Amino acid sequence: MRSTRRVFLLLTAICVVLMVGASCSQSSTHTVRIGLVYIGPHELINQIVTGFRAGIAQDFKDKPVEIVERHANGDQTQISSTINGAIASKLDVLATITTPVSQQALKNAPQGLGIVFIGVTDPVGAGLVKSLEKPEFTSGVSDIAPLQAILAIIKQITPKVKRIGFPYSPDEQPALYSRRQVEALAPTLGYVVDARPVTSKDELPTLIRDLVRTNDAILVGADNAMFEAAPLIAKTALDGRKPFYAADSSSVKAGAIAGVTVDYTEIGRAGADVVARVLKGEKVGTIPVRTMSEGVLEVNQTSLKKLGITLSKEVADQVKATYQ
């Protein structure tokens, strides 16, 4: 009986070892599935995607990972179905780029699926988190533009500017946030802000021409529609001999004379770091929202020359990127 019991216990131990080994083997070969959803290709979004993919590759270099990337082809009406299509892939976590996509994901995602937003200007105002320190619902990375620094650089480059024309999209939460911030900060530097909503693409050319005519400079904040309209805004401003400033590198490349911008590739990498923390067991709602507090000064040398502006040494020493 004792011999039989020893054999039974030995066989049981072997079975346990084999089961644990099989479980560990299965766990080590489990492919982590990360959803990545956005509205559509755009220079800044592409930079986020590049940074995000690089960050995930670094954080999970020893584990099999699949990034389920989906976008809505620039169609706002397709955001919900695009998110649902990604969710149907049985994701471990869902990363979303920009405010509208992140807001819709919060509505669509099943309970238990962690959502990590990337490139959301005002996550509190967008209803994605309760606070930056204790998010509760989601977490991620904000691309809050350094508007104070932009207003300061306007004074350094073009000290005679008093009135700033500010076109914005009234249906974009980041644009509204930017407008409120600019209107609050501008008086401390002696500026008057002429903020006007752009309700349709058709009215944009006329509205920009009027802003150029009645103001000393043009500024755009965190505003996807204005990012896309940057070539038109830049041309109209230059034709009217007025400086155009921006909060994004794509607008500076398109002709804005300068901008204090955030590094969107780094925002993507930071988003990947938050995703990694979720996949390692942290609850998404307990991870503080990341912000990129320091901006970088970028200038467009061609636009500066067209307006006959020469940067002082103090400003030139701050420039991190120059476009022609």
ZAZADREN-300752 format. One record per residue: residue number from 1; x, y, z of N, C-alpha, C in turn. Coordinates in pm, whole numbers. Example, Ala and Ser with C-alpha at 12.3 -4.5 7.8 and 13.67 -1.06 7.14 Angstrom:
BEGIN
1,1319,-569,780,1230,-450,780,1320,-330,780;
2,1285,-225,708,1367,-106,714,1290,3,787;
This chain:
BEGIN
1,83,-120,0,0,0,0,86,125,0;
2,195,123,84,281,239,88,348,262,-47;
3,389,149,-110,455,159,-241,360,217,-345;
4,236,169,-341,136,218,-436,110,366,-413;
5,105,408,-285,80,549,-252,195,637,-301;
6,321,583,-285,436,661,-333,430,680,-484;
7,394,574,-556,382,582,-703,276,683,-742;
8,163,680,-670,53,773,-700,98,918,-680;
9,165,943,-566,212,1078,-537,315,1124,-639;
10,402,1031,-681,504,1065,-781,440,1101,-914;
11,342,1019,-953,273,1046,-1080,197,1179,-1074;
12,136,1205,-957,64,1332,-940,159,1450,-953;
13,276,1438,-889,376,1547,-896,422,1569,-1038;
14,443,1461,-1110,487,1472,-1251,381,1543,-1334;
15,255,1505,-1309,145,1568,-1383,138,1717,-1355;
16,155,1754,-1227,151,1896,-1190,262,1972,-1261;
17,383,1913,-1260,497,1978,-1325,470,1996,-1474;
18,417,1890,-1537,387,1898,-1680,281,2002,-1710;
19,177,2009,-1625,70,2107,-1646,120,2249,-1629;
20,203,2272,-1525,259,2405,-1503,350,2443,-1617;
21,431,2346,-1661,522,2373,-1773,446,2409,-1899;
22,337,2334,-1924,256,2363,-2043,192,2499,-2033;
23,144,2531,-1909,81,2661,-1887,180,2774,-1909;
24,302,2757,-1855,404,2860,-1872,444,2876,-2016;
25,454,2758,-2085,490,2765,-2226,385,2837,-2306;
26,258,2808,-2276,147,2873,-2345,147,3022,-2317;
27,177,3060,-2187,178,3200,-2149,289,3274,-2221;
28,408,3209,-2232,522,3276,-2293,502,3295,-2442;
29,419,3211,-2504,397,3223,-2648,268,3295,-2682;
30,196,3341,-2579,72,3415,-2604,104,3546,-2675;
31,37,3571,-2785,58,3694,-2861,-25,3806,-2800;
32,42,3909,-2753,-27,4025,-2698,-88,4104,-2814;
33,-215,4136,-2802,-285,4207,-2909,-319,4349,-2861;
34,-260,4446,-2927,-278,4586,-2891,-351,4657,-3003;
35,-467,4712,-2972,-540,4790,-3072,-484,4930,-3083;
36,-477,4984,-3204,-433,5121,-3226,-528,5183,-3329;
37,-611,5276,-3283,-717,5332,-3368,-704,5483,-3377;
38,-724,5537,-3498,-718,5682,-3518,-806,5720,-3637;
39,-826,5850,-3656,-918,5899,-3757,-868,5875,-3898;
40,-739,5894,-3922,-684,5874,-4055,-541,5925,-4060;
41,-467,5892,-4167,-328,5935,-4179,-316,6088,-4185;
42,-220,6140,-4111,-188,6282,-4108,-45,6291,-4057;
43,28,6393,-4095,169,6399,-4058,192,6380,-3909;
44,115,6451,-3826,135,6441,-3682,92,6304,-3628;
45,-19,6253,-3679,-65,6120,-3637,36,6015,-3680;
46,92,6030,-3800,193,5935,-3847,314,5934,-3755;
47,350,6052,-3702,463,6060,-3609,429,5985,-3479;
48,306,6000,-3432,264,5928,-3311,271,5778,-3335;
49,218,5734,-3449,218,5591,-3481,361,5537,-3486;
50,451,5612,-3549,591,5569,-3558,652,5556,-3419;
51,631,5657,-3334,685,5652,-3199,623,5540,-3117;
52,491,5519,-3134,421,5414,-3060,476,5277,-3097;
53,489,5251,-3226,540,5121,-3271,683,5097,-3222;
54,765,5202,-3226,903,5189,-3178,904,5159,-3028;
55,818,5227,-2953,810,5205,-2809,764,5065,-2773;
56,662,5016,-2844,612,4881,-2820,719,4778,-2854;
57,790,4798,-2964,895,4705,-3004,1005,4698,-2897;
58,1034,4813,-2836,1136,4816,-2731,1087,4751,-2603;
59,964,4780,-2564,910,4728,-2438,880,4578,-2444;
60,852,4527,-2563,813,4386,-2577,903,4312,-2676;
61,1032,4341,-2671,1123,4281,-2769,1138,4130,-2751;
62,1106,4079,-2634,1119,3936,-2607,985,3863,-2605;
63,877,3934,-2643,745,3872,-2641,674,3896,-2775;
64,595,3798,-2818,520,3817,-2944,407,3920,-2927;
65,407,4022,-3011,308,4130,-3003,249,4156,-3140;
66,119,4176,-3144,51,4216,-3268,-20,4348,-3243;
67,10,4449,-3324,-60,4577,-3316,-171,4576,-3421;
68,-293,4578,-3373,-410,4579,-3462,-440,4725,-3494;
69,-387,4773,-3605,-398,4914,-3641,-517,4936,-3734;
70,-603,5030,-3697,-721,5063,-3777,-738,5214,-3782;
71,-784,5266,-3895,-821,5408,-3901,-948,5425,-3984;
72,-1013,5539,-3968,-1145,5564,-4027,-1138,5640,-4159;
73,-1021,5641,-4223,-1005,5708,-4353,-1046,5855,-4348;
74,-1026,5916,-4232,-1058,6057,-4219,-1206,6089,-4207;
75,-1289,5986,-4193,-1434,6003,-4189,-1484,5992,-4045;
76,-1530,6105,-3990,-1577,6107,-3851,-1690,6007,-3828;
77,-1773,5987,-3929,-1888,5897,-3913,-1847,5750,-3903;
78,-1723,5720,-3937,-1676,5582,-3935,-1594,5547,-3812;
79,-1579,5644,-3721,-1496,5621,-3603,-1550,5506,-3518;
80,-1679,5507,-3490,-1738,5406,-3403,-1721,5266,-3460;
81,-1752,5249,-3588,-1740,5116,-3650,-1595,5072,-3659;
82,-1504,5167,-3677,-1362,5133,-3682,-1315,5082,-3547;
83,-1359,5149,-3441,-1324,5104,-3305,-1381,4965,-3279;
84,-1505,4945,-3316,-1568,4815,-3294,-1497,4704,-3371;
85,-1449,4737,-3491,-1375,4638,-3569,-1246,4597,-3500;
86,-1179,4694,-3438,-1056,4662,-3365,-1087,4580,-3241;
87,-1192,4619,-3168,-1229,4549,-3045,-1263,4403,-3074;
88,-1323,4378,-3190,-1361,4242,-3227,-1241,4150,-3242;
89,-1122,4206,-3248,-1000,4125,-3263,-950,4068,-3132;
90,-1030,4081,-3025,-996,4026,-2894,-867,4089,-2842;
91,-874,4217,-2816,-757,4294,-2775,-726,4276,-2627;
92,-600,4295,-2593,-557,4299,-2453,-563,4442,-2400;
93,-547,4541,-2488,-555,4682,-2453,-583,4760,-2581;
94,-647,4875,-2567,-681,4957,-2683,-618,5095,-2669;
95,-536,5133,-2766,-476,5267,-2770,-547,5349,-2877;
96,-580,5474,-2844,-655,5560,-2936,-585,5694,-2951;
97,-582,5745,-3072,-514,5872,-3100,-617,5981,-3128;
98,-603,6093,-3063,-685,6215,-3071,-810,6204,-2982;
99,-867,6320,-2956,-981,6330,-2864,-1107,6259,-2913;
100,-1155,6287,-3036,-1282,6225,-3079,-1278,6073,-3077;
101,-1166,6015,-3121,-1153,5869,-3123,-1151,5814,-2981;
102,-1081,5881,-2893,-1072,5835,-2754,-1207,5844,-2683;
103,-1281,5952,-2709,-1413,5966,-2649,-1507,5855,-2696;
104,-1503,5824,-2824,-1590,5719,-2877,-1549,5582,-2823;
105,-1419,5561,-2808,-1371,5433,-2756,-1419,5410,-2613;
106,-1423,5516,-2533,-1470,5505,-2396,-1617,5460,-2393;
107,-1693,5503,-2493,-1834,5462,-2503,-1848,5318,-2552;
108,-1763,5279,-2646,-1780,5150,-2713,-1713,5033,-2643;
109,-1604,5057,-2572,-1522,4948,-2519,-1596,4867,-2413;
110,-1582,4736,-2417,-1645,4653,-2314,-1575,4672,-2179;
111,-1646,4645,-2072,-1589,4659,-1939,-1468,4567,-1926;
112,-1361,4621,-1872,-1241,4540,-1853,-1133,4565,-1956;
113,-1169,4625,-2069,-1069,4655,-2171,-1007,4792,-2141;
114,-879,4793,-2112,-811,4918,-2081,-796,5007,-2204;
115,-823,5136,-2187,-808,5232,-2296,-696,5329,-2262;
116,-602,5344,-2354,-491,5437,-2338,-498,5539,-2452;
117,-526,5664,-2417,-535,5767,-2520,-399,5830,-2545;
118,-380,5879,-2667,-254,5941,-2706,-286,6067,-2786;
119,-220,6178,-2751,-242,6301,-2826,-375,6367,-2798;
120,-420,6362,-2674,-544,6429,-2633,-506,6556,-2558;
121,-551,6670,-2607,-509,6798,-2552,-558,6821,-2410;
122,-688,6800,-2388,-748,6830,-2257,-832,6710,-2213;
123,-768,6605,-2160,-842,6484,-2124,-948,6505,-2016;
124,-926,6601,-1926,-1027,6628,-1823,-1150,6690,-1889;
125,-1130,6793,-1969,-1241,6858,-2037,-1313,6767,-2134;
126,-1240,6668,-2188,-1300,6574,-2283,-1378,6464,-2213;
127,-1372,6459,-2079,-1445,6357,-2005,-1378,6222,-2003;
128,-1249,6217,-2037,-1178,6089,-2042,-1119,6052,-1907;
129,-1093,6152,-1824,-1036,6127,-1691,-1100,6223,-1591;
130,-1095,6187,-1464,-1143,6278,-1360,-1039,6383,-1326;
131,-912,6342,-1329,-802,6435,-1307,-678,6375,-1372;
132,-576,6458,-1394,-453,6407,-1455,-380,6314,-1359;
133,-390,6340,-1228,-320,6259,-1129,-392,6128,-1100;
134,-525,6133,-1094,-606,6014,-1067,-714,6002,-1175;
135,-677,5943,-1288,-765,5943,-1406,-897,5868,-1388;
136,-890,5750,-1330,-1004,5661,-1299,-1058,5586,-1422;
137,-1098,5656,-1529,-1162,5589,-1643,-1058,5531,-1740;
138,-966,5614,-1782,-864,5578,-1880,-734,5644,-1834;
139,-632,5634,-1915,-511,5712,-1894,-439,5725,-2028;
140,-329,5801,-2029,-259,5817,-2155,-166,5934,-2155;
141,-154,5996,-2273,-57,6104,-2293,-126,6224,-2356;
142,-107,6339,-2295,-165,6463,-2346,-65,6536,-2435;
143,-117,6603,-2537,-30,6685,-2623,-62,6834,-2603;
144,-89,6871,-2478,-119,7011,-2448,-9,7099,-2505;
145,-47,7190,-2593,51,7278,-2657,104,7380,-2556;
146,233,7413,-2565,290,7513,-2474,252,7654,-2519;
147,124,7688,-2500,71,7814,-2553,136,7937,-2490;
148,170,7927,-2362,239,8038,-2297,371,8066,-2368;
149,443,7960,-2403,571,7976,-2471,553,8032,-2612;
150,444,7992,-2679,418,8043,-2813,391,8193,-2809;
151,307,8234,-2715,276,8377,-2703,403,8457,-2669;
152,489,8399,-2588,614,8467,-2553,706,8481,-2674;
153,711,8376,-2758,800,8382,-2874,747,8480,-2978;
154,615,8498,-2984,558,8599,-3074,613,8736,-3036;
155,618,8764,-2908,669,8894,-2861,817,8909,-2890;
156,891,8799,-2881,1035,8805,-2906,1066,8826,-3055;
157,991,8758,-3142,1020,8766,-3286,957,8890,-3348;
158,833,8919,-3309,761,9032,-3367,704,9118,-3254;
159,786,9198,-3190,745,9273,-3071,635,9376,-3095;
160,611,9414,-3221,509,9515,-3249,368,9455,-3257;
161,358,9325,-3252,227,9260,-3260,144,9293,-3136;
162,22,9340,-3159,-72,9369,-3051,-201,9288,-3063;
163,-245,9270,-3186,-370,9196,-3210,-337,9062,-3278;
164,-395,8955,-3223,-370,8821,-3276,-501,8760,-3326;
165,-505,8727,-3453,-620,8657,-3509,-611,8508,-3480;
166,-720,8451,-3429,-716,8311,-3385,-835,8235,-3444;
167,-819,8173,-3561,-926,8089,-3617,-930,7956,-3543;
168,-1050,7903,-3520,-1058,7775,-3449,-1183,7699,-3492;
169,-1180,7569,-3467,-1293,7482,-3500,-1385,7471,-3379;
170,-1508,7520,-3387,-1597,7521,-3270,-1645,7383,-3229;
171,-1627,7283,-3314,-1673,7149,-3280,-1559,7057,-3236;
172,-1439,7113,-3219,-1325,7034,-3173,-1290,7076,-3030;
173,-1299,6982,-2938,-1273,7012,-2798,-1131,7067,-2775;
174,-1026,7011,-2840,-892,7068,-2822,-882,7211,-2871;
175,-953,7242,-2979,-951,7378,-3032,-1016,7476,-2934;
176,-1124,7434,-2873,-1192,7519,-2774,-1103,7540,-2652;
177,-1036,7435,-2611,-943,7446,-2498,-831,7545,-2531;
178,-775,7534,-2651,-668,7625,-2694,-717,7769,-2695;
179,-838,7789,-2746,-892,7926,-2751,-904,7984,-2611;
180,-958,7905,-2518,-974,7954,-2380,-839,7987,-2318;
181,-740,7902,-2343,-607,7925,-2287,-543,8051,-2344;
182,-553,8067,-2475,-495,8185,-2540,-563,8312,-2491;
183,-695,8307,-2481,-768,8425,-2434,-734,8460,-2289;
184,-704,8359,-2210,-669,8383,-2070,-526,8435,-2055;
185,-435,8385,-2138,-293,8419,-2126,-257,8549,-2197;
186,-325,8577,-2308,-287,8690,-2394,-280,8825,-2322;
187,-378,8861,-2238,-373,8994,-2174,-249,9017,-2090;
188,-192,8912,-2033,-72,8929,-1950,48,8973,-2032;
189,40,8951,-2164,149,8992,-2253,110,9112,-2339;
190,-8,9169,-2310,-50,9288,-2382,-116,9263,-2516;
191,-166,9140,-2538,-230,9107,-2666,-383,9119,-2656;
192,-442,9150,-2770,-587,9139,-2788,-609,9023,-2884;
193,-698,8931,-2847,-721,8812,-2929,-853,8825,-3004;
194,-845,8808,-3135,-963,8810,-3222,-992,8665,-3261;
195,-1066,8593,-3175,-1094,8451,-3197,-1224,8435,-3277;
196,-1215,8360,-3386,-1334,8341,-3470,-1353,8193,-3506;
197,-1474,8143,-3490,-1502,8003,-3524,-1509,7982,-3674;
198,-1455,7872,-3719,-1463,7832,-3860,-1563,7717,-3868;
199,-1680,7746,-3919,-1788,7646,-3918,-1792,7559,-4043;
200,-1719,7598,-4147,-1716,7517,-4269,-1590,7549,-4349;
201,-1548,7455,-4432,-1431,7476,-4517,-1455,7587,-4618;
202,-1580,7602,-4659,-1612,7702,-4761,-1587,7844,-4712;
203,-1612,7867,-4582,-1594,8003,-4530,-1452,8033,-4488;
204,-1368,7930,-4482,-1232,7947,-4431,-1150,8052,-4507;
205,-1142,8049,-4641,-1059,8147,-4711,-1098,8292,-4680;
206,-1228,8320,-4681,-1274,8456,-4653,-1245,8496,-4509;
207,-1268,8404,-4416,-1245,8434,-4275,-1096,8461,-4249;
208,-1008,8382,-4308,-864,8402,-4287,-819,8534,-4348;
209,-869,8566,-4466,-832,8695,-4527,-872,8812,-4437;
210,-991,8801,-4374,-1037,8910,-4288,-954,8917,-4160;
211,-917,8801,-4105,-832,8799,-3987,-695,8860,-4016;
212,-642,8829,-4134,-512,8884,-4174,-522,9036,-4190;
213,-633,9080,-4247,-651,9224,-4273,-664,9303,-4143;
214,-729,9247,-4042,-763,9324,-3922,-673,9295,-3801;
215,-573,9208,-3816,-486,9174,-3703,-339,9183,-3742;
216,-253,9181,-3642,-109,9192,-3665,-42,9057,-3689;
217,-105,8950,-3643,-49,8816,-3658,-163,8714,-3651;
218,-134,8593,-3700,-231,8482,-3693,-168,8370,-3611;
219,-251,8306,-3528,-206,8196,-3444,-310,8085,-3447;
220,-265,7960,-3458,-356,7846,-3443,-306,7761,-3327;
221,-401,7703,-3252,-365,7618,-3140,-374,7471,-3177;
222,-413,7389,-3081,-429,7245,-3105,-563,7223,-3176;
223,-558,7216,-3306,-681,7219,-3386,-656,7142,-3515;
224,-710,7020,-3523,-684,6933,-3639,-726,6996,-3771;
225,-841,7062,-3772,-888,7124,-3896,-796,7237,-3940;
226,-745,7315,-3844,-654,7424,-3878,-516,7369,-3917;
227,-478,7255,-3861,-353,7191,-3905,-363,7161,-4055;
228,-476,7105,-4095,-495,7070,-4236,-501,7193,-4325;
229,-551,7302,-4269,-566,7426,-4347,-439,7511,-4344;
230,-333,7464,-4281,-211,7544,-4263,-154,7600,-4394;
231,-150,7525,-4505,-96,7583,-4629,-176,7706,-4674;
232,-308,7701,-4663,-392,7815,-4701,-369,7933,-4605;
233,-365,7905,-4476,-345,8011,-4377,-208,8077,-4399;
234,-106,7994,-4422,29,8047,-4442,36,8136,-4566;
235,-21,8092,-4675,-17,8171,-4799,-92,8303,-4783;
236,-210,8296,-4721,-290,8417,-4702,-218,8516,-4610;
237,-156,8465,-4505,-83,8551,-4413,38,8616,-4481;
238,112,8538,-4557,230,8592,-4626,189,8694,-4732;
239,80,8665,-4803,30,8761,-4904,-8,8893,-4838;
240,-57,8885,-4713,-96,9005,-4641,15,9063,-4557;
241,138,9006,-4571,255,9055,-4499,236,9047,-4346;
242,173,8939,-4301,151,8919,-4158,213,8785,-4115;
243,272,8778,-3997,330,8652,-3948,223,8553,-3902;
244,248,8428,-3928,159,8320,-3889,237,8229,-3794;
245,183,8207,-3674,246,8122,-3573,159,7999,-3549;
246,223,7890,-3502,149,7765,-3486,197,7686,-3365;
247,118,7585,-3330,151,7498,-3217,190,7357,-3263;
248,217,7342,-3394,251,7210,-3447,354,7222,-3557;
249,437,7121,-3572,546,7125,-3669,495,7120,-3813;
250,383,7051,-3838,333,7042,-3975,293,7180,-4029;
251,241,7266,-3941,204,7401,-3984,328,7486,-4011;
252,433,7465,-3930,558,7539,-3954,618,7495,-4087;
253,614,7367,-4115,662,7318,-4244,580,7376,-4359;
254,450,7396,-4333,360,7446,-4437,373,7597,-4460;
255,446,7668,-4372,466,7810,-4396,451,7903,-4278;
256,407,7853,-4162,406,7938,-4043,549,7981,-4015;
257,571,8108,-3974,710,8151,-3956,776,8083,-3838;
258,696,8044,-3737,753,7980,-3619,645,7911,-3538;
259,689,7823,-3451,597,7756,-3360,674,7691,-3247;
260,613,7685,-3131,669,7608,-3021,585,7482,-3013;
261,645,7371,-3047,570,7248,-3068,613,7138,-2972;
262,528,7037,-2960,566,6917,-2886,614,6813,-2987;
263,695,6719,-2940,750,6614,-3025,649,6499,-3029;
264,581,6484,-3142,474,6383,-3150,528,6241,-3158;
265,651,6224,-3204,710,6091,-3199,730,6048,-3054;
266,775,6143,-2971,793,6113,-2829,660,6090,-2760;
267,555,6159,-2805,421,6135,-2749,379,5991,-2777;
268,409,5943,-2898,379,5804,-2932,455,5706,-2845;
269,583,5735,-2822,664,5649,-2735,609,5648,-2592;
270,570,5767,-2544,514,5775,-2409,385,5695,-2399;
271,304,5698,-2506,182,5618,-2509,212,5470,-2501;
272,317,5427,-2570,357,5286,-2564,399,5248,-2422;
273,464,5339,-2350,505,5311,-2212,384,5289,-2122;
274,279,5371,-2142,157,5354,-2062,91,5220,-2094;
275,86,5185,-2222,31,5055,-2263,108,4941,-2197;
276,240,4953,-2195,323,4849,-2133,290,4833,-1984;
277,269,4943,-1916,235,4937,-1774,101,4866,-1753;
278,5,4891,-1841,-126,4824,-1830,-110,4674,-1852;
279,-33,4638,-1953,-16,4496,-1986,65,4422,-1880;
280,140,4497,-1800,217,4434,-1692,137,4425,-1562;
281,10,4469,-1566,-77,4447,-1452,-132,4569,-1382;
282,-85,4689,-1416,-138,4809,-1351,-277,4841,-1406;
283,-364,4888,-1320,-497,4931,-1363,-485,5065,-1433;
284,-543,5073,-1551,-523,5193,-1633,-567,5320,-1562;
285,-674,5313,-1484,-727,5430,-1417,-643,5482,-1303;
286,-539,5406,-1265,-451,5450,-1155,-321,5510,-1207;
287,-300,5508,-1336,-175,5560,-1395,-192,5708,-1428;
288,-114,5797,-1369,-128,5941,-1399,-108,5971,-1547;
289,-179,6069,-1596,-167,6110,-1736,-31,6174,-1759;
290,34,6135,-1867,163,6194,-1903,142,6324,-1981;
291,223,6424,-1954,221,6548,-2032,363,6578,-2077;
292,374,6639,-2195,505,6678,-2249,520,6827,-2222;
293,575,6860,-2108,571,6998,-2059,658,7095,-2139;
294,765,7047,-2197,856,7137,-2267,836,7127,-2417;
295,821,7243,-2480,810,7247,-2625,943,7282,-2688;
296,948,7270,-2822,1070,7306,-2894,1035,7413,-2997;
297,1126,7506,-3019,1105,7614,-3115,1146,7569,-3254;
298,1053,7583,-3348,1078,7551,-3487,1048,7674,-3571;
299,1124,7694,-3679,1101,7810,-3765,1103,7770,-3911;
300,1037,7851,-3993,1040,7833,-4138,1122,7948,-4196;
301,1241,7918,-4243,1333,8022,-4289,1282,8095,-4412;
302,1215,8023,-4502,1160,8087,-4623,1056,8191,-4588;
303,965,8156,-4496,860,8251,-4456,919,8371,-4383;
304,1020,8348,-4300,1085,8459,-4230,1148,8556,-4330;
305,1214,8501,-4432,1277,8586,-4534,1175,8666,-4612;
306,1062,8603,-4644,958,8673,-4721,904,8793,-4644;
307,902,8783,-4512,853,8894,-4430,967,8986,-4385;
308,1089,8953,-4425,1203,9036,-4389,1235,9032,-4241;
309,1210,8919,-4177,1235,8905,-4032,1367,8833,-4009;
310,1452,8893,-3929,1577,8831,-3888,1570,8800,-3739;
311,1597,8678,-3703,1589,8638,-3563,1706,8694,-3484;
312,1677,8738,-3363,1784,8782,-3273,1865,8660,-3232;
313,1986,8683,-3185,2070,8571,-3141,2003,8494,-3029;
314,1935,8566,-2940,1867,8502,-2827,1763,8401,-2877;
315,1686,8441,-2979,1585,8351,-3034,1650,8242,-3119;
316,1746,8279,-3202,1813,8182,-3290,1876,8069,-3210;
317,1927,8100,-3092,1989,7997,-3009,1887,7898,-2953;
318,1759,7934,-2955,1655,7846,-2904,1600,7750,-3011;
319,1628,7780,-3139,1568,7704,-3248,1622,7560,-3250;
320,1529,7465,-3256,1565,7323,-3259,1544,7260,-3398;
321,1462,7325,-3481,1440,7272,-3616,1411,7388,-3709;
322,1470,7381,-3830,1450,7486,-3930,1402,7421,-4059;
323,1296,7477,-4116,1241,7428,-4242,1257,7536,-4349;
324,1269,7490,-4473,1285,7584,-4584,1156,7594,-4665;
